[in-house]
């Protein structure tokens, strides 16, 4: 048997495979394809205070080795979440994490207070890095002072585990990881999507209604991996790796570089069973290599170079 578990403080995860917010809905969308409870955790679709329609179509575009999205945090708001989504997701036998988003710091505070009352939700992912909303989003995640303030204010009202999702669209992501750690983050997840764009040559116009959007998929993996490695070597809190993870091999690269866990995102659009396949691949790798605990390989490259 192989121990795949890891912990964020006193919150235990049965394995290191989580889903990335915005790519897995609320879990039920995948019930026909996998046993969602097998995963270490699911990070739900981004939630805001008020309902959001999102950006105008077109808001997704395929790119070489990736995709651009500018969905714009479309969701029905926290009231709907509490009434309709929460009663359903708590039936999963895994950690359910709510991704919260706001246009103003007051929005984040109010959301954190609301989620704090939902006793079966033991962690939130503070999204200060979304690159495709006009207000808030990346504004907080690309300014050190704003990142510090929003993390501090949310920490003051939220008693569960606080995971802060970092933006890659900065000069030095390590600075941001250290700032949120100082202000009480229990973990960091990275990276959110890279800001990019695409032009439809036939129509002679941008592929997205917003012109720019968030780039995800295999194209961003080397950048994400480098940033995860840098951050894992700079902070003491657990790091969750995100970015172009399509296979168990991809996931293992992040873990060997220092990530305690990973999130599967774009891969779920291509193969809805990808998260479970990645989990099985990680376990097979550990057995093949003769390891009994995943912590034996977490950050392994840093101990051998």
Buried (B, 14 or more C-beta within 10 A) or exposed (E): EBBBBBEBBEBEBBBBBBBBBBBBBBBBEBEEBBEBEBBBBBBBBBBBBEEBEBBEEBBBBEBEEBBBBBBBBBBBBBEEBBEEBBEEBEEBEBBBBBBBBBBBBEBBBBBBEBBBEBEEBBBBBBBBBBBBBEEBBBBBBBBBEBBBBBBBBBBEBBEBBBBBBBBBBBEEBBEBBBBBBEBBBBBBBBBBBBBBBBEEEEEEEBBBBBEBBBBBBBBBBEBBBBBBBBBBEBBEBBBBBBBBBBBBEBBBBBBBBBBBBBBBBBBBBEBBEBBBBBBBBBBEBBEEEEBEEBBEBBBBEEEEE
